[in-house]
Amino acid sequence: MIYGIGIDIVHIPKFKQAIEKWGEKLENRLFTQNELAYCKKRRFPEQHLAARFAAKEAFFKALGRAVQFSAVEVANGQDGKPCLSLIKRSYDQPSAFSLNFKTHLTLSHDGDYCVAQAVLESTEPHP
């Protein structure tokens, strides 16, 4: 059963300005070390970071509540598809992690924008 659907769009130049203004403080708040290492190896790191930010926002919308950004990691699976992992429990939202989800995630970028969509599938009823 579909638990939730979320979508988010990010204006990459605006996102890049925020990263330039707040630097590592913002990066470390929004991303895991694995995400930062992966994105910073790319030709356009801001584009990849913005897409991961959009993915987390889309996931939070699908979940219906926010959790710590650092509790969620976006990576590429062995097949190259983006995947989302919950890497630690959020102390303020334990119920967010009490259901078993299958997450479907897609990322795209074109020009100055990137977009992400997340679909959460659960075998359990919505709380």
VMD Tcl script that builds the backbone (N, CA, C; Angstrom):
set m [mol new atoms 381]
animate dup $m
set s [atomselect $m all]
$s set {name element resname resid chain x y z} {
  {N N MET 1 A 0.839 -1.167 0.000}
  {CA C MET 1 A 0.000 0.000 0.000}
  {C C MET 1 A 0.891 1.239 0.000}
  {N N ILE 2 A 0.433 2.276 -0.687}
  {CA C ILE 2 A 1.174 3.538 -0.721}
  {C C ILE 2 A 0.966 4.258 0.602}
  {N N TYR 3 A 2.039 4.554 1.270}
  {CA C TYR 3 A 1.992 5.287 2.536}
  {C C TYR 3 A 2.007 6.788 2.274}
  {N N GLY 4 A 2.846 7.222 1.330}
  {CA C GLY 4 A 2.933 8.647 1.034}
  {C C GLY 4 A 3.742 8.921 -0.213}
  {N N ILE 5 A 3.493 10.095 -0.789}
  {CA C ILE 5 A 4.206 10.550 -1.975}
  {C C ILE 5 A 4.704 11.963 -1.700}
  {N N GLY 6 A 5.939 12.236 -2.054}
  {CA C GLY 6 A 6.492 13.575 -1.876}
  {C C GLY 6 A 7.310 13.989 -3.079}
  {N N ILE 7 A 7.329 15.277 -3.331}
  {CA C ILE 7 A 8.120 15.822 -4.439}
  {C C ILE 7 A 8.736 17.138 -3.983}
  {N N ASP 8 A 9.916 17.445 -4.503}
  {CA C ASP 8 A 10.554 18.713 -4.172}
  {C C ASP 8 A 11.384 19.174 -5.363}
  {N N ILE 9 A 11.447 20.477 -5.535}
  {CA C ILE 9 A 12.247 21.086 -6.596}
  {C C ILE 9 A 13.183 22.107 -5.953}
  {N N VAL 10 A 14.407 22.168 -6.446}
  {CA C VAL 10 A 15.413 23.079 -5.891}
  {C C VAL 10 A 16.015 23.899 -7.027}
  {N N HIS 11 A 16.124 25.202 -6.814}
  {CA C HIS 11 A 16.813 26.098 -7.743}
  {C C HIS 11 A 18.304 26.028 -7.392}
  {N N ILE 12 A 19.078 25.417 -8.246}
  {CA C ILE 12 A 20.480 25.118 -7.948}
  {C C ILE 12 A 21.304 26.374 -7.638}
  {N N PRO 13 A 21.185 27.471 -8.403}
  {CA C PRO 13 A 21.970 28.668 -8.047}
  {C C PRO 13 A 21.644 29.207 -6.650}
  {N N LYS 14 A 20.387 29.171 -6.256}
  {CA C LYS 14 A 20.013 29.632 -4.913}
  {C C LYS 14 A 20.599 28.701 -3.848}
  {N N PHE 15 A 20.557 27.401 -4.119}
  {CA C PHE 15 A 21.135 26.422 -3.202}
  {C C PHE 15 A 22.649 26.646 -3.087}
  {N N LYS 16 A 23.302 26.890 -4.220}
  {CA C LYS 16 A 24.750 27.134 -4.229}
  {C C LYS 16 A 25.093 28.376 -3.401}
  {N N GLN 17 A 24.277 29.424 -3.493}
  {CA C GLN 17 A 24.496 30.636 -2.692}
  {C C GLN 17 A 24.433 30.322 -1.198}
  {N N ALA 18 A 23.472 29.507 -0.805}
  {CA C ALA 18 A 23.346 29.144 0.615}
  {C C ALA 18 A 24.576 28.376 1.083}
  {N N ILE 19 A 25.050 27.448 0.261}
  {CA C ILE 19 A 26.251 26.674 0.613}
  {C C ILE 19 A 27.463 27.606 0.721}
  {N N GLU 20 A 27.591 28.537 -0.214}
  {CA C GLU 20 A 28.719 29.476 -0.173}
  {C C GLU 20 A 28.638 30.382 1.051}
  {N N LYS 21 A 27.439 30.779 1.433}
  {CA C LYS 21 A 27.265 31.671 2.579}
  {C C LYS 21 A 27.544 30.959 3.900}
  {N N TRP 22 A 26.996 29.762 4.080}
  {CA C TRP 22 A 27.063 29.067 5.372}
  {C C TRP 22 A 28.137 27.987 5.428}
  {N N GLY 23 A 28.668 27.576 4.276}
  {CA C GLY 23 A 29.800 26.659 4.221}
  {C C GLY 23 A 29.573 25.308 4.876}
  {N N GLU 24 A 30.630 24.838 5.538}
  {CA C GLU 24 A 30.615 23.498 6.137}
  {C C GLU 24 A 29.543 23.341 7.203}
  {N N LYS 25 A 29.212 24.409 7.879}
  {CA C LYS 25 A 28.178 24.334 8.917}
  {C C LYS 25 A 26.864 23.832 8.315}
  {N N LEU 26 A 26.470 24.391 7.178}
  {CA C LEU 26 A 25.239 23.963 6.519}
  {C C LEU 26 A 25.408 22.579 5.898}
  {N N GLU 27 A 26.536 22.360 5.242}
  {CA C GLU 27 A 26.777 21.055 4.619}
  {C C GLU 27 A 26.681 19.926 5.643}
  {N N ASN 28 A 27.304 20.109 6.791}
  {CA C ASN 28 A 27.304 19.058 7.813}
  {C C ASN 28 A 25.941 18.876 8.465}
  {N N ARG 29 A 25.117 19.898 8.428}
  {CA C ARG 29 A 23.761 19.788 8.975}
  {C C ARG 29 A 22.842 19.028 8.014}
  {N N LEU 30 A 23.064 19.218 6.707}
  {CA C LEU 30 A 22.167 18.649 5.704}
  {C C LEU 30 A 22.597 17.290 5.172}
  {N N PHE 31 A 23.901 17.018 5.190}
  {CA C PHE 31 A 24.406 15.841 4.490}
  {C C PHE 31 A 25.300 14.984 5.376}
  {N N THR 32 A 25.344 13.700 5.044}
  {CA C THR 32 A 26.269 12.800 5.724}
  {C C THR 32 A 27.654 12.954 5.086}
  {N N GLN 33 A 28.654 12.433 5.745}
  {CA C GLN 33 A 30.010 12.490 5.193}
  {C C GLN 33 A 30.101 11.706 3.886}
  {N N ASN 34 A 29.370 10.600 3.784}
  {CA C ASN 34 A 29.360 9.824 2.536}
  {C C ASN 34 A 28.780 10.636 1.386}
  {N N GLU 35 A 27.690 11.352 1.658}
  {CA C GLU 35 A 27.074 12.178 0.615}
  {C C GLU 35 A 28.025 13.284 0.167}
  {N N LEU 36 A 28.655 13.945 1.123}
  {CA C LEU 36 A 29.583 15.027 0.791}
  {C C LEU 36 A 30.761 14.507 -0.028}
  {N N ALA 37 A 31.310 13.374 0.370}
  {CA C ALA 37 A 32.451 12.803 -0.356}
  {C C ALA 37 A 32.059 12.456 -1.791}
  {N N TYR 38 A 30.897 11.835 -1.964}
  {CA C TYR 38 A 30.432 11.458 -3.302}
  {C C TYR 38 A 30.226 12.695 -4.178}
  {N N CYS 39 A 29.497 13.670 -3.663}
  {CA C CYS 39 A 29.142 14.847 -4.462}
  {C C CYS 39 A 30.347 15.715 -4.799}
  {N N LYS 40 A 31.259 15.839 -3.870}
  {CA C LYS 40 A 32.419 16.715 -4.099}
  {C C LYS 40 A 33.402 16.136 -5.115}
  {N N LYS 41 A 33.254 14.861 -5.451}
  {CA C LYS 41 A 34.082 14.255 -6.493}
  {C C LYS 41 A 33.511 14.517 -7.886}
  {N N ARG 42 A 32.299 15.004 -7.961}
  {CA C ARG 42 A 31.620 15.229 -9.231}
  {C C ARG 42 A 32.028 16.567 -9.841}
  {N N ARG 43 A 31.801 16.677 -11.135}
  {CA C ARG 43 A 32.166 17.901 -11.854}
  {C C ARG 43 A 31.377 19.109 -11.352}
  {N N PHE 44 A 30.098 18.921 -11.053}
  {CA C PHE 44 A 29.244 19.995 -10.540}
  {C C PHE 44 A 28.675 19.566 -9.190}
  {N N PRO 45 A 29.459 19.688 -8.123}
  {CA C PRO 45 A 29.020 19.172 -6.823}
  {C C PRO 45 A 27.721 19.792 -6.317}
  {N N GLU 46 A 27.497 21.082 -6.587}
  {CA C GLU 46 A 26.279 21.728 -6.087}
  {C C GLU 46 A 25.034 21.086 -6.679}
  {N N GLN 47 A 25.119 20.669 -7.932}
  {CA C GLN 47 A 23.995 20.018 -8.594}
  {C C GLN 47 A 23.644 18.708 -7.888}
  {N N HIS 48 A 24.647 17.949 -7.537}
  {CA C HIS 48 A 24.425 16.664 -6.869}
  {C C HIS 48 A 23.962 16.860 -5.427}
  {N N LEU 49 A 24.523 17.847 -4.745}
  {CA C LEU 49 A 24.078 18.140 -3.377}
  {C C LEU 49 A 22.633 18.631 -3.378}
  {N N ALA 50 A 22.292 19.503 -4.322}
  {CA C ALA 50 A 20.925 20.019 -4.408}
  {C C ALA 50 A 19.931 18.891 -4.673}
  {N N ALA 51 A 20.305 17.937 -5.516}
  {CA C ALA 51 A 19.421 16.804 -5.802}
  {C C ALA 51 A 19.213 15.948 -4.551}
  {N N ARG 52 A 20.253 15.761 -3.765}
  {CA C ARG 52 A 20.120 14.984 -2.528}
  {C C ARG 52 A 19.289 15.737 -1.491}
  {N N PHE 53 A 19.438 17.044 -1.443}
  {CA C PHE 53 A 18.595 17.848 -0.565}
  {C C PHE 53 A 17.128 17.709 -0.987}
  {N N ALA 54 A 16.860 17.812 -2.284}
  {CA C ALA 54 A 15.491 17.656 -2.789}
  {C C ALA 54 A 14.946 16.269 -2.455}
  {N N ALA 55 A 15.789 15.246 -2.547}
  {CA C ALA 55 A 15.356 13.882 -2.232}
  {C C ALA 55 A 14.943 13.758 -0.769}
  {N N LYS 56 A 15.714 14.353 0.119}
  {CA C LYS 56 A 15.380 14.296 1.544}
  {C C LYS 56 A 14.083 15.045 1.820}
  {N N GLU 57 A 13.914 16.217 1.200}
  {CA C GLU 57 A 12.674 16.980 1.365}
  {C C GLU 57 A 11.481 16.182 0.840}
  {N N ALA 58 A 11.636 15.545 -0.318}
  {CA C ALA 58 A 10.556 14.730 -0.879}
  {C C ALA 58 A 10.222 13.565 0.059}
  {N N PHE 59 A 11.246 12.946 0.630}
  {CA C PHE 59 A 11.027 11.856 1.583}
  {C C PHE 59 A 10.264 12.342 2.806}
  {N N PHE 60 A 10.651 13.498 3.352}
  {CA C PHE 60 A 9.965 14.034 4.531}
  {C C PHE 60 A 8.498 14.315 4.216}
  {N N LYS 61 A 8.225 14.823 3.019}
  {CA C LYS 61 A 6.839 15.084 2.618}
  {C C LYS 61 A 6.059 13.779 2.500}
  {N N ALA 62 A 6.665 12.758 1.932}
  {CA C ALA 62 A 5.996 11.461 1.812}
  {C C ALA 62 A 5.756 10.836 3.179}
  {N N LEU 63 A 6.691 11.030 4.081}
  {CA C LEU 63 A 6.586 10.482 5.429}
  {C C LEU 63 A 5.534 11.229 6.247}
  {N N GLY 64 A 5.359 12.501 5.934}
  {CA C GLY 64 A 4.373 13.297 6.652}
  {C C GLY 64 A 4.925 13.978 7.887}
  {N N ARG 65 A 6.226 13.927 8.055}
  {CA C ARG 65 A 6.881 14.593 9.184}
  {C C ARG 65 A 8.363 14.735 8.861}
  {N N ALA 66 A 8.984 15.661 9.528}
  {CA C ALA 66 A 10.420 15.873 9.311}
  {C C ALA 66 A 11.216 15.076 10.335}
  {N N VAL 67 A 12.360 14.641 9.929}
  {CA C VAL 67 A 13.326 14.019 10.834}
  {C C VAL 67 A 14.649 14.742 10.592}
  {N N GLN 68 A 15.641 14.427 11.345}
  {CA C GLN 68 A 16.943 15.071 11.154}
  {C C GLN 68 A 17.490 14.741 9.768}
  {N N PHE 69 A 18.006 15.755 9.095}
  {CA C PHE 69 A 18.606 15.522 7.786}
  {C C PHE 69 A 19.719 14.489 7.882}
  {N N SER 70 A 20.460 14.519 8.983}
  {CA C SER 70 A 21.583 13.593 9.145}
  {C C SER 70 A 21.137 12.158 9.391}
  {N N ALA 71 A 19.842 11.950 9.607}
  {CA C ALA 71 A 19.326 10.598 9.813}
  {C C ALA 71 A 19.000 9.905 8.497}
  {N N VAL 72 A 19.100 10.645 7.409}
  {CA C VAL 72 A 18.728 10.133 6.090}
  {C C VAL 72 A 19.921 10.287 5.154}
  {N N GLU 73 A 20.205 9.234 4.395}
  {CA C GLU 73 A 21.315 9.298 3.442}
  {C C GLU 73 A 20.833 8.870 2.066}
  {N N VAL 74 A 21.197 9.655 1.055}
  {CA C VAL 74 A 20.877 9.337 -0.333}
  {C C VAL 74 A 22.158 8.849 -0.994}
  {N N ALA 75 A 22.071 7.697 -1.613}
  {CA C ALA 75 A 23.230 7.110 -2.289}
  {C C ALA 75 A 22.754 6.495 -3.597}
  {N N ASN 76 A 23.672 5.895 -4.317}
  {CA C ASN 76 A 23.323 5.154 -5.518}
  {C C ASN 76 A 23.478 3.677 -5.211}
  {N N GLY 77 A 22.474 2.899 -5.583}
  {CA C GLY 77 A 22.541 1.459 -5.392}
  {C C GLY 77 A 23.492 0.827 -6.393}
  {N N GLN 78 A 23.661 -0.469 -6.286}
  {CA C GLN 78 A 24.561 -1.186 -7.189}
  {C C GLN 78 A 24.115 -1.068 -8.640}
  {N N ASP 79 A 22.803 -0.899 -8.838}
  {CA C ASP 79 A 22.275 -0.754 -10.192}
  {C C ASP 79 A 22.328 0.688 -10.692}
  {N N GLY 80 A 22.856 1.600 -9.872}
  {CA C GLY 80 A 22.972 2.999 -10.249}
  {C C GLY 80 A 21.780 3.853 -9.871}
  {N N LYS 81 A 20.688 3.222 -9.461}
  {CA C LYS 81 A 19.493 3.970 -9.071}
  {C C LYS 81 A 19.719 4.649 -7.728}
  {N N PRO 82 A 19.139 5.839 -7.559}
  {CA C PRO 82 A 19.246 6.480 -6.247}
  {C C PRO 82 A 18.449 5.701 -5.210}
  {N N CYS 83 A 18.982 5.630 -4.018}
  {CA C CYS 83 A 18.279 4.953 -2.932}
  {C C CYS 83 A 18.443 5.773 -1.663}
  {N N LEU 84 A 17.523 5.585 -0.771}
  {CA C LEU 84 A 17.501 6.353 0.463}
  {C C LEU 84 A 17.613 5.388 1.627}
  {N N SER 85 A 18.472 5.719 2.572}
  {CA C SER 85 A 18.667 4.879 3.752}
  {C C SER 85 A 18.440 5.702 5.005}
  {N N LEU 86 A 17.804 5.088 5.984}
  {CA C LEU 86 A 17.689 5.689 7.308}
  {C C LEU 86 A 18.893 5.195 8.082}
  {N N ILE 87 A 19.799 6.107 8.430}
  {CA C ILE 87 A 21.053 5.659 9.030}
  {C C ILE 87 A 21.087 5.767 10.537}
  {N N LYS 88 A 20.121 6.471 11.119}
  {CA C LYS 88 A 20.025 6.474 12.574}
  {C C LYS 88 A 18.631 6.918 12.973}
  {N N ARG 89 A 18.251 6.526 14.151}
  {CA C ARG 89 A 16.928 6.905 14.641}
  {C C ARG 89 A 16.915 8.373 15.033}
  {N N SER 90 A 15.811 8.998 14.767}
  {CA C SER 90 A 15.626 10.385 15.178}
  {C C SER 90 A 14.972 10.378 16.549}
  {N N TYR 91 A 15.649 10.956 17.517}
  {CA C TYR 91 A 15.158 10.911 18.885}
  {C C TYR 91 A 13.809 11.598 19.050}
  {N N ASP 92 A 13.500 12.568 18.196}
  {CA C ASP 92 A 12.257 13.313 18.354}
  {C C ASP 92 A 11.090 12.721 17.576}
  {N N GLN 93 A 11.336 11.778 16.699}
  {CA C GLN 93 A 10.268 11.184 15.902}
  {C C GLN 93 A 10.415 9.665 15.829}
  {N N PRO 94 A 10.389 8.966 16.951}
  {CA C PRO 94 A 10.599 7.522 16.883}
  {C C PRO 94 A 9.552 6.801 16.048}
  {N N SER 95 A 8.320 7.310 15.997}
  {CA C SER 95 A 7.282 6.632 15.226}
  {C C SER 95 A 7.552 6.690 13.729}
  {N N ALA 96 A 8.371 7.629 13.293}
  {CA C ALA 96 A 8.707 7.727 11.877}
  {C C ALA 96 A 9.465 6.500 11.407}
  {N N PHE 97 A 10.089 5.799 12.324}
  {CA C PHE 97 A 10.893 4.643 11.968}
  {C C PHE 97 A 10.257 3.327 12.407}
  {N N SER 98 A 9.036 3.381 12.904}
  {CA C SER 98 A 8.423 2.167 13.425}
  {C C SER 98 A 7.763 1.330 12.337}
  {N N LEU 99 A 7.564 1.883 11.147}
  {CA C LEU 99 A 6.974 1.135 10.047}
  {C C LEU 99 A 8.064 0.669 9.092}
  {N N ASN 100 A 7.780 -0.427 8.404}
  {CA C ASN 100 A 8.716 -0.912 7.398}
  {C C ASN 100 A 8.322 -0.330 6.051}
  {N N PHE 101 A 9.245 0.401 5.429}
  {CA C PHE 101 A 8.985 1.068 4.167}
  {C C PHE 101 A 9.841 0.497 3.057}
  {N N LYS 102 A 9.288 0.516 1.882}
  {CA C LYS 102 A 10.081 0.380 0.674}
  {C C LYS 102 A 10.019 1.758 0.033}
  {N N THR 103 A 11.160 2.354 -0.222}
  {CA C THR 103 A 11.212 3.705 -0.767}
  {C C THR 103 A 11.568 3.661 -2.245}
  {N N HIS 104 A 10.759 4.338 -3.035}
  {CA C HIS 104 A 11.035 4.505 -4.461}
  {C C HIS 104 A 11.453 5.960 -4.640}
  {N N LEU 105 A 12.618 6.183 -5.218}
  {CA C LEU 105 A 13.178 7.527 -5.301}
  {C C LEU 105 A 13.665 7.797 -6.717}
  {N N THR 106 A 13.348 8.972 -7.219}
  {CA C THR 106 A 13.881 9.389 -8.513}
  {C C THR 106 A 14.388 10.820 -8.408}
  {N N LEU 107 A 15.509 11.076 -9.067}
  {CA C LEU 107 A 16.143 12.395 -9.084}
  {C C LEU 107 A 16.347 12.813 -10.536}
  {N N SER 108 A 16.220 14.109 -10.787}
  {CA C SER 108 A 16.491 14.613 -12.124}
  {C C SER 108 A 16.960 16.056 -12.017}
  {N N HIS 109 A 17.784 16.474 -12.965}
  {CA C HIS 109 A 18.173 17.875 -13.010}
  {C C HIS 109 A 18.311 18.305 -14.457}
  {N N ASP 110 A 17.964 19.573 -14.684}
  {CA C ASP 110 A 18.053 20.167 -16.007}
  {C C ASP 110 A 18.246 21.666 -15.829}
  {N N GLY 111 A 19.295 22.180 -16.394}
  {CA C GLY 111 A 19.559 23.607 -16.270}
  {C C GLY 111 A 19.766 24.012 -14.825}
  {N N ASP 112 A 18.986 24.980 -14.377}
  {CA C ASP 112 A 19.137 25.525 -13.029}
  {C C ASP 112 A 18.301 24.818 -11.973}
  {N N TYR 113 A 17.620 23.737 -12.331}
  {CA C TYR 113 A 16.714 23.095 -11.378}
  {C C TYR 113 A 16.987 21.603 -11.249}
  {N N CYS 114 A 16.718 21.106 -10.067}
  {CA C CYS 114 A 16.706 19.661 -9.862}
  {C C CYS 114 A 15.408 19.326 -9.136}
  {N N VAL 115 A 14.966 18.105 -9.322}
  {CA C VAL 115 A 13.707 17.664 -8.735}
  {C C VAL 115 A 13.890 16.245 -8.206}
  {N N ALA 116 A 13.147 15.933 -7.166}
  {CA C ALA 116 A 13.166 14.578 -6.607}
  {C C ALA 116 A 11.741 14.187 -6.249}
  {N N GLN 117 A 11.444 12.921 -6.428}
  {CA C GLN 117 A 10.154 12.384 -6.013}
  {C C GLN 117 A 10.405 11.118 -5.207}
  {N N ALA 118 A 9.665 10.992 -4.116}
  {CA C ALA 118 A 9.766 9.810 -3.256}
  {C C ALA 118 A 8.375 9.214 -3.075}
  {N N VAL 119 A 8.304 7.909 -3.186}
  {CA C VAL 119 A 7.075 7.171 -2.913}
  {C C VAL 119 A 7.410 6.153 -1.835}
  {N N LEU 120 A 6.652 6.189 -0.750}
  {CA C LEU 120 A 6.848 5.235 0.340}
  {C C LEU 120 A 5.760 4.182 0.269}
  {N N GLU 121 A 6.194 2.946 0.278}
  {CA C GLU 121 A 5.294 1.815 0.222}
  {C C GLU 121 A 5.407 1.072 1.548}
  {N N SER 122 A 4.262 0.730 2.128}
  {CA C SER 122 A 4.256 0.042 3.417}
  {C C SER 122 A 3.287 -1.124 3.376}
  {N N THR 123 A 3.620 -2.165 4.106}
  {CA C THR 123 A 2.696 -3.287 4.242}
  {C C THR 123 A 1.820 -3.116 5.471}
  {N N GLU 124 A 2.072 -2.054 6.220}
  {CA C GLU 124 A 1.321 -1.785 7.445}
  {C C GLU 124 A 0.381 -0.606 7.227}
  {N N PRO 125 A -0.720 -0.540 7.959}
  {CA C PRO 125 A -1.642 0.585 7.805}
  {C C PRO 125 A -1.030 1.891 8.284}
  {N N HIS 126 A -1.469 2.974 7.687}
  {CA C HIS 126 A -1.024 4.332 8.044}
  {C C HIS 126 A -1.463 4.632 9.472}
  {N N PRO 127 A -0.550 5.164 10.330}
  {CA C PRO 127 A -0.934 5.429 11.724}
  {C C PRO 127 A -1.935 6.568 11.850}
}
mol reanalyze $m
mol bondsrecalc $m
mol representation Tube
mol addrep $m
